[in-house]
């Protein structure tokens, strides 16, 4: 008689909340959830990486925060660096702070950390969410949770080196090659930075600072401008009377934006609040750069080429960069080609609503964005979920990926309008404490009298600005045929998707 082997039963874990993603979005979701759970309730925190920190585990080693560090946190957890507020924290300091945030949250609620785990699928059963995961050893485990929060954020993945035809150049990525050490340090060959965004600015500044006089060139595409750090985060006495609160700027911008005038808004913002070094500035991706950094980079660059690199080829005994326009540029053998192109909206991830039909699954990702930053989404949407407000609030969602693909210049102004509209709805529906504990608010850079004035202005105008914001968002929807509006009953459906 043949005895058929039976597989071992899959182990099932239970918890009150399962959070997938331990980056800035996931930690803010965890912070918000901890405000409603007791010490004996459990959260299972899953991340495919080996530790807390999300994309900060993978990014280039010389990265620094683009904003002053106190407002980059979970909830209102304070940093322990002991540095002046304007200090731009390094990668290791950010990762240490994330670990500190997790430690502080664990004082309020039990957190079971599962690193190296991947979410495979989830199914709402009516009472619980049944979550299937792959474990680090390749096995399968099931978690049954009352709520699931998929805090994927922007799904940033490390940049790979560009695939180039030439065998005479070094093609590298900042995420795998520290430009301050190793072969690049030992070489005196020119460096060509491909991309004009914040990664390119960080890399250019690092190279120019580390190797004064070395040839560094920038292939800047259509160019980028940035918000000036000095204009939004002034130091000293100017915090009391200088510059503009970001909340006030957002109100003014959204009042002017009508869904069709993104070029005029770009000119207005760049002139009043921006900084840039390229002669053309076709992109604004909410990045922040200081005037001092900008001047140092501009002074240290050998050349700025306003074009897009297609390839580097070897022919007729020389090496040439070939650009999208058809132009070519002879470059020195042994040059370093550094891929600093953007990280946003990479990958073709399927659409998923920010909340499922059953209301037990919250998804924080750009295909169904409700705010300008995923940290805000993690914080506010989790509060709304635990307050049973998600189903009743007619929040607008925007498919960032689709809008980026169709017309990326309108995206930042659409996101500002989206955030203003949805924050207004939540301010009317949720306790003031939710906003009081939001340490992400950039207005916290300013002394409390100015912050208070900003809050008063927002509360005074958000109701009467709502219809204008809605018309602007609807115009974007109609112009570009993108998903932009409240969830319909047919769209909020439970899906079983692979983790990003």
C-alpha positions as MATLAB code, in Angstrom:
seq = 'XXXXXXXXXXXXXXXXXXXXXXXXXXXXXXXXXXXXXXXXXXXXXXXXXXXXXXXXXXXXXXXXXXXXXXXXXXXXXXXXXXXXXXXXXXXXXXXXXXXXXXXXXXXXXXXXXXXXXXXXXXXXXXXXXXXXXXXXXXXXXXXXXXXXXXXXXXXXXXXXXXXXXXXXXXXXXXXXXXXXXXXXXXXXXXXXXXXXXXXXXXXXXXXXXXXXXXXXXXXXXXXXXXXXXXXXXXXXXXXXXXXXXXXXXXXXXXXXXXXXXXXXXXXXXXXXXXXXXXXXXXXXXXXXXXXXXXXXXXXXXXXXXXXXXXXXXXXXXXXXXXXXXXXXXXXXXXXXXXXXXXXXXXXXXXXXXXXXXXXXXXXXXXXXXXXXXXXXXXXXXXXXXXXXXXXXXXXXXXXXXXXXXXXXXXXXXXXXXXXXXXXXXXXXXXXXXXXXXXXXXXXXXXXXXXXXXXXXXXXXXXXXXXXXXXXXXXXXXXXXXXXXXXXXXXXXXXXXXXXX';
ca = [
       0.000    0.000    0.000;
       1.285    3.457   -0.906;
       0.926    6.124    1.751;
       0.545    9.588    0.242;
       2.562   12.243    2.043;
       0.617   15.196    3.320;
       2.074   18.672    3.551;
       2.361   20.280    6.947;
      -0.447   22.712    7.741;
       0.318   26.371    7.147;
       0.877   28.218   10.400;
      -1.613   31.013   11.054;
      -0.781   34.073   13.168;
      -3.387   36.494   14.439;
      -3.172   40.198   15.212;
      -5.284   43.316   15.435;
      -3.432   45.163   12.673;
      -0.955   44.043   10.036;
       1.186   46.807    8.488;
       3.211   46.032    5.382;
       6.081   48.473    4.937;
       8.413   49.858    7.617;
       9.385   53.106    5.914;
       8.139   56.628    6.654;
       4.575   55.798    5.523;
       4.417   52.570    7.528;
       5.824   54.135   10.685;
       3.287   56.950   10.526;
       0.526   54.392   10.062;
       1.899   52.484   13.047;
       2.067   55.664   15.141;
      -1.554   56.533   14.306;
      -2.767   52.984   14.966;
      -1.017   52.963   18.355;
      -3.282   55.842   19.436;
      -6.296   53.482   19.299;
      -4.819   50.185   20.475;
      -4.064   49.023   23.993;
      -0.791   47.574   25.222;
      -2.085   43.997   25.007;
      -3.183   44.337   21.390;
      -0.750   43.347   18.664;
       0.507   44.797   15.403;
       2.493   42.631   13.006;
       4.924   44.802   11.030;
       6.180   43.279    7.768;
       8.926   44.500    5.469;
      10.838   42.749    2.699;
      14.030   44.464    3.823;
      16.208   43.356    6.726;
      15.316   46.226    9.075;
      13.087   49.231    9.619;
      13.691   52.202    7.308;
      12.152   51.459    3.919;
      13.947   53.045    0.960;
      16.536   54.586    3.287;
      18.103   51.152    3.575;
      18.760   51.066   -0.181;
      19.570   54.632   -1.158;
      23.021   56.089   -1.819;
      25.274   56.434    1.207;
      25.865   60.196    1.003;
      22.185   61.133    0.885;
      20.919   63.686    3.378;
      17.440   64.843    4.243;
      16.269   67.626    1.960;
      14.379   69.308    4.798;
      15.332   70.163    8.379;
      15.170   66.911   10.290;
      12.591   67.581   13.085;
       9.595   67.261   10.719;
      10.752   63.967    9.211;
       9.396   61.608   11.805;
       6.545   59.335   12.832;
       3.681   61.292   14.352;
       5.230   63.768   16.757;
       8.164   61.663   17.995;
      11.118   63.944   18.658;
      14.612   63.309   17.366;
      17.442   62.571   19.810;
      20.300   63.880   17.644;
      20.952   66.971   19.702;
      21.683   68.992   16.552;
      20.323   72.397   15.580;
      16.896   72.156   13.904;
      18.241   73.190   10.479;
      20.617   70.220   10.366;
      20.109   67.852    7.412;
      20.347   64.334    8.786;
      22.436   61.672    7.045;
      21.261   58.251    5.920;
      22.539   56.494    9.052;
      20.996   59.151   11.300;
      17.626   58.764    9.591;
      17.768   54.986   10.004;
      18.675   55.393   13.679;
      15.714   57.741   14.129;
      13.358   55.251   12.505;
      14.561   52.650   14.982;
      13.977   55.156   17.800;
      10.445   55.831   16.524;
       9.694   52.114   16.556;
      11.065   51.835   20.090;
       8.818   54.689   21.273;
       5.713   53.254   19.606;
       6.370   49.852   21.193;
       5.896   51.491   24.591;
       2.195   51.843   23.694;
       1.428   48.696   21.700;
       2.937   45.266   21.064;
       4.740   45.191   17.711;
       5.830   41.872   16.207;
       8.491   42.663   13.585;
       8.797   40.354   10.569;
      11.678   41.435    8.329;
      12.490   39.689    5.064;
       8.793   38.861    4.589;
       6.845   39.544    1.389;
       3.093   40.009    1.134;
       1.739   37.657   -1.522;
      -2.017   38.208   -1.317;
      -4.883   39.204    0.940;
      -8.575   38.384    1.089;
     -11.237   40.106    3.166;
     -13.426   37.484    4.828;
     -15.982   39.872    6.286;
     -14.578   39.643    9.796;
     -10.835   39.515    9.193;
      -8.303   39.936    6.444;
      -6.478   36.728    5.546;
      -2.920   37.661    4.520;
      -0.554   35.206    2.842;
       3.169   35.935    3.089;
       6.419   34.451    1.870;
       8.978   34.071    4.651;
      12.746   34.617    4.302;
      13.332   30.865    3.925;
      10.859   30.664    1.033;
       8.066   29.216    3.102;
       4.497   30.439    3.431;
       2.715   31.865    6.444;
      -0.780   33.202    6.925;
      -1.768   36.132    9.108;
      -5.344   36.887   10.094;
      -5.806   40.524   11.055;
      -8.755   42.770   11.755;
      -7.151   45.461    9.607;
      -4.433   45.482    6.962;
      -2.453   48.608    6.059;
      -0.294   48.278    2.962;
       2.141   51.157    3.396;
       4.022   50.767    0.126;
       4.646   54.482   -0.322;
       6.289   55.456   -3.608;
       7.886   51.981   -3.974;
      11.353   53.430   -4.508;
      13.820   50.864   -5.843;
      17.593   51.311   -6.236;
      18.761   52.707   -9.572;
      20.719   50.293  -11.747;
      23.661   51.501  -13.865;
      22.665   52.574  -17.376;
      23.135   49.950  -20.073;
      25.592   51.541  -22.513;
      27.225   50.241  -25.684;
      30.691   51.586  -24.918;
      33.339   49.357  -23.329;
      35.553   52.358  -22.584;
      33.497   54.024  -19.836;
      32.390   53.062  -16.346;
      28.600   52.994  -15.963;
      27.591   53.140  -12.291;
      24.687   53.983  -10.002;
      24.959   56.006   -6.784;
      22.995   53.265   -5.023;
      25.792   50.763   -5.649;
      28.847   53.008   -5.983;
      29.928   55.463   -3.299;
      31.422   58.293   -5.333;
      33.580   59.315   -2.358;
      35.673   56.159   -2.290;
      37.066   53.199   -4.203;
      37.883   53.279   -7.922;
      36.154   56.616   -8.519;
      38.250   58.258   -5.830;
      41.431   56.741   -7.286;
      40.566   57.898  -10.821;
      40.948   61.379  -12.248;
      38.664   60.716  -15.217;
      35.713   63.043  -15.867;
      32.332   62.302  -14.358;
      29.074   62.633  -16.291;
      25.947   62.868  -14.151;
      22.787   61.809  -15.981;
      19.695   63.534  -14.600;
      18.813   66.952  -13.228;
      16.872   66.145  -10.054;
      17.788   65.895   -6.396;
      19.943   62.768   -6.766;
      22.022   64.572   -9.381;
      22.316   67.647   -7.134;
      23.387   65.521   -4.145;
      25.930   63.650   -6.262;
      27.291   66.789   -7.913;
      27.676   68.536   -4.558;
      29.409   65.503   -3.069;
      31.848   65.187   -5.991;
      32.629   68.897   -6.150;
      33.228   68.979   -2.391;
      35.310   65.775   -2.298;
      37.379   66.410   -5.443;
      37.854   70.153   -6.024;
      38.851   70.828   -9.617;
      37.743   67.472  -11.008;
      35.758   67.604  -14.235;
      32.094   67.036  -13.449;
      29.461   67.398  -16.187;
      25.687   67.382  -15.907;
      23.298   66.011  -18.544;
      20.171   67.656  -17.152;
      17.392   66.550  -19.514;
      14.691   69.212  -19.547;
      15.981   70.754  -16.309;
      14.556   70.952  -12.808;
      13.864   73.692  -10.306;
      13.573   73.247   -6.558;
      11.953   74.901   -3.591;
      14.540   77.108   -1.905;
      15.311   75.867    1.588;
      16.160   79.364    2.790;
      12.786   80.701    1.667;
      10.708   78.076    3.462;
      13.003   77.254    6.381;
      14.845   80.467    7.316;
      17.098   80.475   10.350;
      17.527   82.984   13.164;
      15.197   85.940   13.544;
      13.715   85.372   10.075;
      11.730   82.495   11.533;
       9.648   85.185   13.295;
       8.973   87.524   10.420;
      10.768   86.352    7.294;
       9.723   84.029    4.515;
       6.360   82.318    4.004;
       4.680   79.468    5.843;
       4.326   76.515    3.502;
       0.637   76.277    4.420;
       0.097   79.880    3.318;
       1.966   79.282    0.075;
      -0.206   76.204   -0.566;
      -3.410   78.201   -0.050;
      -2.202   80.929   -2.432;
      -1.066   78.412   -5.046;
      -4.270   76.406   -4.948;
      -6.349   79.557   -5.172;
      -4.642   80.355   -8.493;
      -4.538   76.817   -9.903;
      -7.530   76.011  -12.094;
      -6.403   72.694  -13.587;
      -5.169   74.256  -16.848;
      -2.530   76.848  -15.882;
       0.368   74.728  -14.618;
       2.889   76.694  -16.717;
       1.868   79.984  -15.141;
       1.984   78.388  -11.675;
       5.463   77.033  -12.389;
       6.675   80.516  -13.338;
       5.074   81.992  -10.231;
       6.520   79.417   -7.847;
       9.974   79.357   -9.438;
      10.285   83.145   -9.358;
       9.002   83.584   -5.819;
      10.161   80.454   -4.014;
      12.485   78.531   -6.296;
      16.163   77.980   -6.981;
      17.750   76.384  -10.051;
      20.987   76.160  -12.028;
      19.889   74.939  -15.464;
      18.918   77.424  -18.198;
      15.637   75.567  -18.712;
      13.560   74.163  -15.870;
      10.923   71.838  -17.210;
      10.446   69.818  -14.030;
       9.408   70.504  -10.452;
       9.096   67.407   -8.284;
       8.655   69.000   -4.835;
      12.412   68.766   -4.182;
      14.208   71.171   -1.840;
      17.658   72.701   -2.416;
      19.491   75.520   -0.672;
      20.825   78.599   -2.441;
      24.271   77.816   -0.997;
      24.281   74.288   -2.413;
      23.014   75.575   -5.736;
      25.804   78.142   -6.047;
      28.480   75.606   -5.068;
      27.220   73.121   -7.669;
      26.953   75.762  -10.410;
      30.507   76.971   -9.707;
      31.953   73.457   -9.699;
      30.346   72.011  -12.835;
      32.408   71.900  -16.008;
      29.445   71.737  -18.398;
      25.645   71.511  -18.304;
      23.994   69.843  -21.294;
      20.263   70.326  -21.712;
      19.495   67.021  -23.403;
      18.739   63.370  -22.611;
      21.415   60.692  -22.925;
      20.493   57.796  -25.227;
      23.798   55.902  -25.308;
      27.593   56.061  -25.170;
      29.261   54.377  -28.147;
      32.782   53.572  -29.336;
      33.470   54.402  -32.980;
      36.375   55.470  -35.137;
      38.760   55.268  -32.195;
      36.810   57.671  -29.987;
      34.003   57.501  -27.445;
      30.854   59.555  -27.987;
      27.793   60.371  -25.920;
      24.694   60.239  -28.124;
      21.748   62.388  -27.106;
      18.039   62.192  -27.835;
      18.235   65.317  -29.983;
      20.742   63.604  -32.282;
      23.670   65.647  -30.974;
      26.896   63.906  -29.936;
      29.718   64.755  -27.561;
      33.195   63.215  -27.519;
      34.093   62.081  -24.026;
      37.342   60.875  -22.534;
      38.023   57.168  -22.288;
      37.585   55.933  -18.724;
      34.909   58.521  -17.892;
      32.315   57.708  -15.252;
      28.658   57.728  -16.304;
      26.506   58.032  -13.161;
      22.794   57.211  -13.403;
      21.038   59.918  -11.386;
      17.693   59.661  -13.171;
      14.534   59.821  -11.096;
      13.007   57.190   -8.844;
       9.386   58.307   -8.866;
       6.608   56.198  -10.420;
       8.981   53.513  -11.660;
       7.345   50.172  -12.351;
       3.910   49.449  -13.713;
       1.928   48.615  -10.606;
      -1.783   47.844  -10.965;
      -4.413   50.267   -9.739;
      -5.718   49.657   -6.245;
      -8.110   51.927   -4.299;
      -6.802   53.503   -1.121;
      -9.509   51.656    0.842;
     -11.161   48.349    0.036;
     -14.897   47.810   -0.334;
     -15.062   46.126    3.053;
     -13.094   48.944    4.680;
     -10.535   46.622    6.301;
      -7.661   47.200    3.863;
      -5.919   50.553    3.547;
      -3.450   50.953    0.681;
      -0.933   53.801    0.654;
       0.593   54.098   -2.809;
       0.661   56.483   -5.801;
      -1.996   54.800   -7.952;
      -4.613   56.025   -5.459;
      -2.940   59.018   -3.818;
      -4.924   61.168   -1.428;
      -2.163   63.598   -0.433;
       1.105   65.013   -1.664;
       3.333   62.883    0.597;
       2.973   59.239    1.606;
       3.982   60.107    5.176;
       0.837   62.239    5.400;
      -1.224   59.460    3.852;
       0.078   56.943    6.368;
      -0.698   59.253    9.272;
      -4.081   60.745    8.349;
      -5.674   57.809    6.547;
      -4.861   55.463    9.416;
      -6.520   57.879   11.835;
      -9.541   58.029    9.524;
      -9.647   54.227    9.355;
      -9.697   53.783   13.130;
     -12.256   56.558   13.501;
     -14.490   54.764   10.953;
     -14.371   57.845    8.722;
     -12.849   56.413    5.538;
     -16.143   55.229    4.099;
     -18.039   58.449    4.809;
     -15.374   60.974    3.751;
     -15.595   61.688   -0.012;
     -11.829   62.034   -0.330;
     -10.425   62.576   -3.798;
      -7.863   60.114   -5.115;
      -5.399   60.792   -7.947;
      -3.548   58.238  -10.026;
      -0.097   59.809   -9.763;
       1.536   57.276  -12.052;
      -0.935   57.835  -14.881;
      -0.816   61.622  -14.537;
       3.002   61.546  -14.469;
       3.042   59.514  -17.675;
       0.582   61.833  -19.418;
       1.628   65.301  -18.224;
       4.102   65.413  -15.356;
       4.341   69.212  -15.243;
       0.779   69.430  -13.871;
       1.409   66.822  -11.169;
       2.856   68.968   -8.335;
       0.061   71.545   -8.494;
      -2.550   68.805   -8.665;
      -1.040   67.209   -5.558;
      -1.131   70.498   -3.654;
      -4.813   70.932   -4.577;
      -5.492   67.315   -3.612;
      -3.872   67.730   -0.201;
      -5.698   70.989    0.509;
      -9.035   69.501   -0.474;
      -8.688   66.278    1.525;
      -7.148   67.918    4.586;
     -10.118   70.276    4.679;
     -12.546   67.353    4.668;
     -10.622   65.609    7.438;
     -10.283   68.764    9.514;
     -14.080   68.984    9.604;
     -14.540   65.309   10.493;
     -11.719   64.348   12.861;
     -10.691   65.479   16.356;
      -8.293   68.402   16.625;
      -5.851   66.112   18.445;
      -5.177   64.286   15.159;
      -3.783   67.490   13.695;
      -2.119   68.528   16.936;
      -0.031   65.352   17.012;
       1.067   65.640   13.390;
       4.757   66.454   13.654;
       5.077   66.231    9.850;
       3.622   69.733    9.446;
       6.311   71.976    7.917;
       4.769   74.994    9.668;
       6.281   73.606   12.879;
       9.532   75.133   11.695;
       8.158   78.500   12.790;
       7.473   79.793   16.333;
       4.019   78.989   17.697;
       2.462   82.459   17.049;
       3.152   82.126   13.321;
       2.058   78.489   13.299;
      -1.147   79.434   15.045;
      -1.811   82.155   12.493;
      -1.343   79.566    9.750;
      -3.831   77.198   11.380;
      -6.359   79.999   11.816;
      -6.057   80.965    8.152;
      -6.497   77.375    6.972;
      -9.555   76.826    9.170;
     -11.040   80.128    8.027;
     -10.685   79.548    4.288;
     -10.734   75.795    3.667;
     -14.519   75.532    3.547;
     -15.069   78.310    1.052;
     -12.124   77.176   -1.119;
     -13.499   73.632   -1.391;
     -15.622   74.105   -4.492;
     -12.764   75.774   -6.375;
     -10.410   72.935   -5.444;
     -12.951   70.375   -6.589;
     -13.410   72.120   -9.951;
      -9.644   72.286  -10.447;
      -9.224   68.581   -9.742;
     -12.165   67.706  -11.981;
     -10.582   69.750  -14.761;
      -7.356   67.747  -14.456;
      -9.414   64.557  -14.647;
     -11.204   65.681  -17.797;
      -8.101   67.113  -19.519;
      -5.972   64.008  -19.154;
      -8.511   61.219  -18.692;
      -6.930   60.168  -15.411;
      -8.513   58.781  -12.285;
      -9.144   61.861  -10.150;
     -12.163   62.010   -7.891;
     -13.961   60.190   -5.069;
     -13.990   56.404   -5.016;
     -17.101   54.979   -6.625;
     -18.781   51.952   -5.156;
     -17.619   49.860   -8.106;
     -13.984   50.869   -7.748;
     -13.405   50.147   -4.060;
     -12.888   46.438   -4.491;
     -10.689   44.089   -2.568;
      -7.684   42.888   -4.527;
      -5.030   40.300   -3.991;
      -1.804   41.899   -5.143;
       1.857   41.086   -4.847;
       3.885   43.259   -2.508;
       5.974   45.968   -4.105;
];
